Amino acid sequence: MCGVIGMVAKGPVNQDLYEGLTVLQHRGQDAAGIITYDNGQLSLRKSNGLVRDVFRTRHMMRLTGNVGIGHVRYPTAGCESSAEAQPFYVNSPYGISLAHNGNLTNTEELQKELFESDRRHINTNSDSEVLLNVFAHELSVSHNQDDHLEPEDLFQAVGEVHRRCHGAYAAVSMINGHGIVAFRDPFGIRPLCFGERITDEGREYLVASESVAMDMLGFRRIREVAPGEAIYIDMDGVLHTQQCAEQPVLSPCLFEYVYLSRPDSIIDGVAVHKARLRMGERLAAKIRREWPDHDIDVIIPIPDTSRTVAMQLAYQLGVESREGFIKNRYVGRTFIMPGQAKRKKSVRQKLNPIPLEFEDKNVLLVDDSVVRGTTSQQLVDLARESGARRVYLASAAPPVRYPNVYGIDMPAPEELIAHHRSEPEINEAIGADRLLYQDLEDLEAAVAAGNPEIDRFDSSCFNGEYVTGDVSEAYLRGLSQARADTAKEQARSDQDLEIVDVHNQA
């Protein structure tokens, strides 16, 4: 999960890109970057940290030009080094930069092809750099290398990217002196949309992971980039579009609607807020069906993503809904924090209970999902410590039993609390008096109601069915080893040792 943004305007884009990234910050808190182009001059600023910390006034003043792209990262593939902050850049052909949200599932194969056949060298472990080099190579093949670049050249190159690259990718790319290209994998797993803004100087275009960036910047959302489609906005602000995949099938990630996206965004035609309201309705129907004599006194959401679900659930059941946890806004999202120890500590730092809302009550806590179980276990304990008689837990999503391979850092299967556990066993591990999960068919129906054109979802983290059809057991084992907390801790330790060695040599 990352956030991307790209803009072609009539004036400077640096401030708009910065502000757009701030509203996409929820998609990645590890690193941020912006690159702009101004009459032959390329300016890049990227580093680890939040958007507000990466960019200072001196950096913004250097990011000149009316064309640029930006990125916020949370690491999945690759590592957490600042060297892997995006956008990435290559000189040939023209000078191309790229920011990417998703995860390629054939990275190793592509790295080998790039080195042996394409004569291109990869400097990091990031699959985004691989995607950039595949696109750059294919563009050099499709074009005769003069200064005139036709839209057909770009669309042909994107078509070859679709042929070679497997997995999920929503990408924005800037080509020096020519404009911005945005494209999405043939399954449309990760979101990408575009919009326009009419100014006195003319028409401007914005591409972003979520529509909320357009709302904030005064752009009118046009639509999503279709699965397999590429859009090209040239330096004159002219929009070109073309379908570049042979058999595109819209299969958006279901977890985007549960957790990743902001409620004020529209993803593939579905208003996220309304989808979450319908999740609450479906969950209420399940409780009425399976637990008609429930003794719930109060429903309390786990801030913030589950608030909409909990509100509608309480309304449907005729039960009072109250705020029972106060959130510290200065602690990041625990789901995407590196390291189990840090996640456990951050839960206590992030959420503090209001004992008056728990004392002598049967409480139903509502969360968007239960992944590792870290947050759930601690919040059940906090509710009991605050005086609750009984503590129930409801999840707006089904049990997360399988890793996500398309750009969400759902860890090694062994670190998922639902992996190889029945629901009673999960409940015992969490310590609740009762655990309720949304059924997968209800979750899919709640989202699909917003857009009848969605025929299927990527629901792989719930059912283990990977829509790209190329995910093998061997791949999952390798991914499990790379994503396990122990492996990540070792990588951080190795980076620290390298820094120490450099300091000692100095």
ZAMARGU-4260 file (C-alpha; in steps of 0.2 Angstrom, whole numbers, plus 5000, padded with zeros to 4 digits):
<rodrens>
0) 5000/5000/5000 | 5007/5016/4994 | 5000/5033/4987 | 5005/5040/4971 | 5001/5057/4963
5) 5005/5066/4946 | 5000/5083/4939 | 5002/5093/4923 | 4997/5111/4926 | 4999/5128/4919
10) 5009/5134/4934 | 5020/5127/4948 | 5014/5110/4954 | 5025/5109/4969 | 5013/5115/4982
15) 4998/5105/4975 | 5009/5089/4975 | 5014/5092/4993 | 4996/5095/4998 | 4990/5080/4988
20) 5002/5069/4997 | 4997/5075/5014 | 4979/5068/5011 | 4987/5052/5004 | 4998/5050/5020
25) 4987/5036/5027 | 4993/5025/5012 | 5011/5026/5018 | 5021/5034/5033 | 5038/5027/5029
30) 5044/5039/5016 | 5039/5053/5004 | 5046/5060/4988 | 5042/5073/4974 | 5050/5075/4957
35) 5047/5090/4945 | 5052/5095/4928 | 5055/5113/4922 | 5062/5117/4905 | 5076/5104/4905
40) 5079/5105/4924 | 5074/5090/4935 | 5072/5093/4953 | 5070/5078/4966 | 5067/5077/4984
45) 5064/5061/4993 | 5068/5054/5010 | 5061/5043/5025 | 5048/5051/5035 | 5031/5059/5034
50) 5027/5072/5021 | 5028/5086/5033 | 5045/5081/5039 | 5053/5077/5022 | 5049/5094/5013
55) 5055/5110/5020 | 5054/5127/5012 | 5071/5126/5004 | 5066/5109/4996 | 5049/5116/4990
60) 5058/5131/4982 | 5069/5120/4972 | 5054/5109/4965 | 5050/5121/4951 | 5040/5117/4935
65) 5022/5113/4930 | 5024/5094/4928 | 5028/5082/4943 | 5024/5066/4952 | 5025/5061/4970
70) 5024/5046/4981 | 5021/5041/4999 | 5028/5024/5004 | 5025/5010/5016 | 5037/4996/5013
75) 5031/4979/5007 | 5044/4972/4994 | 5061/4979/4996 | 5067/4986/5012 | 5065/5002/5023
80) 5081/5011/5017 | 5079/5029/5011 | 5088/5023/4995 | 5071/5015/4991 | 5061/5030/4993
85) 5051/5035/4977 | 5050/5041/4964 | 5064/5032/4955 | 5073/5039/4939 | 5082/5033/4924
90) 5091/5043/4911 | 5087/5033/4896 | 5077/5036/4885 | 5073/5054/4888 | 5074/5054/4907
95) 5059/5044/4915 | 5054/5044/4933 | 5041/5033/4941 | 5031/5031/4957 | 5022/5014/4960
100) 5008/5007/4971 | 5007/4988/4972 | 5019/4973/4971 | 5025/4963/4956 | 5025/4944/4958
105) 5039/4940/4946 | 5052/4953/4951 | 5066/4940/4952 | 5063/4934/4934 | 5062/4952/4928
110) 5078/4957/4936 | 5087/4943/4927 | 5079/4948/4911 | 5084/4966/4913 | 5102/4962/4917
115) 5104/4948/4904 | 5094/4954/4889 | 5090/4972/4892 | 5107/4978/4898 | 5099/4987/4913
120) 5105/4987/4930 | 5095/4988/4946 | 5102/4997/4961 | 5089/4993/4975 | 5078/4978/4980
125) 5062/4988/4975 | 5051/4981/4962 | 5046/4999/4958 | 5063/5001/4951 | 5061/4985/4941
130) 5044/4992/4934 | 5052/5008/4929 | 5066/4999/4920 | 5054/4988/4911 | 5044/5003/4905
135) 5060/5013/4900 | 5067/4998/4890 | 5050/4995/4881 | 5049/5013/4877 | 5066/5013/4869
140) 5061/4999/4859 | 5044/5006/4853 | 5052/5023/4848 | 5065/5028/4836 | 5074/5039/4849
145) 5071/5056/4841 | 5063/5070/4851 | 5046/5067/4844 | 5036/5055/4855 | 5019/5049/4849
150) 5005/5043/4861 | 5005/5027/4852 | 5024/5024/4857 | 5019/5026/4875 | 5004/5014/4873
155) 5014/5001/4865 | 5027/5002/4879 | 5013/5000/4892 | 5006/4985/4883 | 5023/4977/4884
160) 5024/4981/4902 | 5007/4972/4904 | 5014/4957/4895 | 5030/4956/4905 | 5025/4962/4923
165) 5014/4951/4934 | 5005/4957/4950 | 4998/4973/4955 | 5003/4990/4949 | 4996/5007/4948
170) 5009/5019/4942 | 5012/5037/4937 | 5028/5041/4926 | 5035/5058/4921 | 5044/5059/4904
175) 5055/5074/4903 | 5049/5087/4891 | 5034/5076/4886 | 5022/5074/4900 | 5015/5061/4912
180) 5009/5043/4909 | 4998/5034/4921 | 4994/5015/4920 | 4986/5001/4929 | 4988/4982/4929
185) 4975/4972/4919 | 4966/4967/4935 | 4965/4985/4942 | 4970/4978/4959 | 4976/4994/4966
190) 4966/5011/4964 | 4971/5025/4952 | 4959/5039/4946 | 4961/5056/4937 | 4953/5072/4936
195) 4953/5090/4929 | 4953/5108/4934 | 4949/5123/4923 | 4959/5138/4927 | 4961/5155/4918
200) 4977/5148/4910 | 4968/5132/4904 | 4965/5114/4908 | 4975/5105/4921 | 4975/5086/4925
205) 4979/5077/4941 | 4981/5058/4943 | 4980/5050/4961 | 4978/5035/4971 | 4962/5041/4979
210) 4949/5054/4974 | 4951/5063/4990 | 4967/5071/4983 | 4956/5079/4969 | 4943/5085/4981
215) 4955/5094/4992 | 4964/5102/4977 | 4949/5108/4968 | 4949/5095/4954 | 4934/5087/4946
220) 4936/5068/4947 | 4933/5061/4929 | 4934/5043/4932 | 4946/5028/4937 | 4960/5023/4926
225) 4953/5007/4919 | 4962/4990/4922 | 4975/4989/4908 | 4972/5006/4902 | 4986/5020/4900
230) 4983/5038/4900 | 4995/5051/4893 | 4994/5070/4897 | 5006/5079/4886 | 5015/5096/4891
235) 5001/5105/4882 | 4988/5098/4894 | 4980/5086/4881 | 4974/5070/4887 | 4976/5054/4877
240) 4969/5037/4883 | 4970/5019/4877 | 4967/5001/4883 | 4984/4992/4882 | 4979/4975/4889
245) 4972/4961/4880 | 4960/4954/4892 | 4957/4966/4907 | 4946/4961/4921 | 4942/4973/4935
250) 4946/4965/4951 | 4949/4978/4964 | 4957/4974/4981 | 4943/4971/4994 | 4954/4977/5008
255) 4954/4994/5001 | 4936/4997/5006 | 4938/4989/5023 | 4954/4998/5029 | 4966/5006/5017
260) 4956/5020/5008 | 4949/5036/5016 | 4930/5036/5019 | 4928/5051/5009 | 4936/5043/4993
265) 4928/5035/4978 | 4937/5019/4973 | 4931/5011/4956 | 4915/5020/4957 | 4911/5014/4975
270) 4909/5028/4989 | 4920/5020/5003 | 4909/5028/5016 | 4893/5020/5009 | 4902/5004/5007
275) 4906/5004/5026 | 4888/5008/5030 | 4882/4993/5021 | 4895/4983/5030 | 4887/4988/5046
280) 4870/4983/5040 | 4876/4966/5034 | 4885/4963/5051 | 4869/4968/5060 | 4859/4956/5050
285) 4871/4942/5055 | 4870/4946/5073 | 4851/4946/5072 | 4851/4929/5063 | 4864/4920/5074
290) 4863/4930/5091 | 4845/4936/5092 | 4845/4936/5111 | 4861/4946/5112 | 4864/4956/5128
295) 4875/4970/5121 | 4873/4987/5131 | 4884/4998/5120 | 4894/4997/5104 | 4911/5005/5104
300) 4921/5008/5088 | 4940/5006/5087 | 4945/5023/5079 | 4945/5027/5066 | 4942/5016/5051
305) 4928/5006/5059 | 4918/5021/5065 | 4906/5021/5050 | 4903/5002/5052 | 4900/5003/5071
310) 4888/5018/5069 | 4877/5009/5056 | 4878/4992/5066 | 4872/5001/5082 | 4858/5010/5072
315) 4852/4993/5064 | 4852/4984/5081 | 4844/4998/5091 | 4859/4998/5103 | 4868/5014/5109
320) 4884/5018/5101 | 4897/5028/5111 | 4915/5033/5109 | 4925/5023/5121 | 4943/5026/5115
325) 4952/5042/5113 | 4965/5042/5099 | 4982/5050/5099 | 4983/5058/5082 | 5002/5058/5083
330) 5004/5040/5082 | 5004/5031/5065 | 4993/5017/5059 | 4998/5002/5069 | 4994/4989/5055
335) 5008/4996/5045 | 5021/4999/5058 | 5037/4988/5057 | 5040/4976/5071 | 5028/4967/5083
340) 5036/4975/5098 | 5033/4993/5091 | 5015/4988/5086 | 5011/4982/5104 | 5019/4998/5112
345) 5010/5009/5099 | 4993/5002/5103 | 4994/5008/5121 | 5001/5025/5115 | 4988/5027/5102
350) 4971/5023/5111 | 4966/5027/5128 | 4950/5021/5136 | 4936/5032/5144 | 4931/5021/5159
355) 4914/5028/5161 | 4909/5021/5144 | 4914/5003/5150 | 4910/5002/5168 | 4897/4988/5172
360) 4892/4986/5153 | 4892/4972/5140 | 4902/4980/5127 | 4904/4976/5108 | 4920/4982/5101
365) 4920/4985/5082 | 4935/4984/5072 | 4938/4985/5053 | 4948/4969/5053 | 4959/4957/5064
370) 4976/4954/5056 | 4989/4950/5068 | 4977/4951/5083 | 4989/4963/5092 | 4977/4978/5093
375) 4962/4966/5097 | 4970/4958/5111 | 4976/4974/5120 | 4959/4983/5117 | 4949/4968/5125
380) 4961/4969/5140 | 4959/4988/5141 | 4940/4986/5140 | 4940/4974/5155 | 4952/4984/5165
385) 4940/4999/5162 | 4926/4989/5171 | 4917/4980/5157 | 4907/4965/5162 | 4908/4956/5146
390) 4919/4961/5130 | 4913/4956/5113 | 4922/4959/5097 | 4915/4961/5079 | 4926/4963/5063
395) 4919/4971/5048 | 4930/4959/5038 | 4931/4940/5037 | 4946/4931/5045 | 4962/4936/5037
400) 4970/4919/5034 | 4982/4922/5019 | 4996/4934/5015 | 4992/4948/5002 | 5004/4948/4988
405) 4998/4963/4979 | 5005/4977/4989 | 4999/4976/5007 | 5011/4970/5020 | 5001/4956/5027
410) 5015/4946/5035 | 5020/4928/5035 | 5005/4917/5037 | 5011/4911/5054 | 5010/4929/5060
415) 4991/4930/5055 | 4981/4926/5070 | 4968/4917/5059 | 4980/4906/5051 | 4976/4888/5054
420) 4964/4893/5068 | 4946/4891/5069 | 4935/4906/5075 | 4933/4899/5092 | 4952/4897/5093
425) 4955/4915/5087 | 4942/4921/5100 | 4952/4911/5114 | 4968/4919/5108 | 4961/4937/5108
430) 4952/4934/5125 | 4935/4941/5120 | 4919/4934/5127 | 4912/4932/5109 | 4920/4935/5092
435) 4909/4939/5077 | 4916/4940/5059 | 4908/4947/5043 | 4905/4934/5030 | 4915/4936/5014
440) 4899/4935/5003 | 4892/4949/5014 | 4907/4960/5013 | 4908/4958/4994 | 4890/4962/4992
445) 4891/4977/5003 | 4905/4984/4991 | 4898/4978/4975 | 4881/4987/4978 | 4890/5003/4974
450) 4895/4998/4957 | 4886/4984/4948 | 4900/4983/4935 | 4912/4975/4947 | 4911/4957/4944
455) 4924/4951/4956 | 4936/4956/4969 | 4954/4952/4974 | 4949/4944/4991 | 4964/4934/4992
460) 4969/4938/5010 | 4952/4930/5015 | 4950/4915/5003 | 4968/4912/4997 | 4962/4914/4978
465) 4975/4926/4969 | 4967/4934/4954 | 4983/4935/4944 | 4984/4916/4943 | 5003/4915/4945
470) 5005/4914/4964 | 5013/4897/4968 | 5017/4889/4985 | 5035/4892/4982 | 5032/4911/4979
475) 5022/4912/4995 | 5036/4903/5005 | 5049/4915/4999 | 5037/4930/5003 | 5034/4923/5020
480) 5052/4923/5024 | 5055/4940/5017 | 5040/4948/5026 | 5042/4940/5043 | 5046/4952/5057
485) 5062/4942/5061 | 5068/4945/5044 | 5064/4963/5044 | 5072/4966/5061 | 5088/4957/5054
490) 5087/4969/5039 | 5086/4984/5050 | 5101/4977/5060 | 5111/4975/5045 | 5108/4993/5039
495) 5113/4999/5057 | 5129/4990/5056 | 5133/4997/5039 | 5130/5015/5046 | 5142/5011/5060
500) 5155/5004/5049 | 5155/5020/5038 | 5156/5030/5054 | 5171/5020/5060 | 5180/5021/5043
505) 5177/5040/5044
</rodrens>
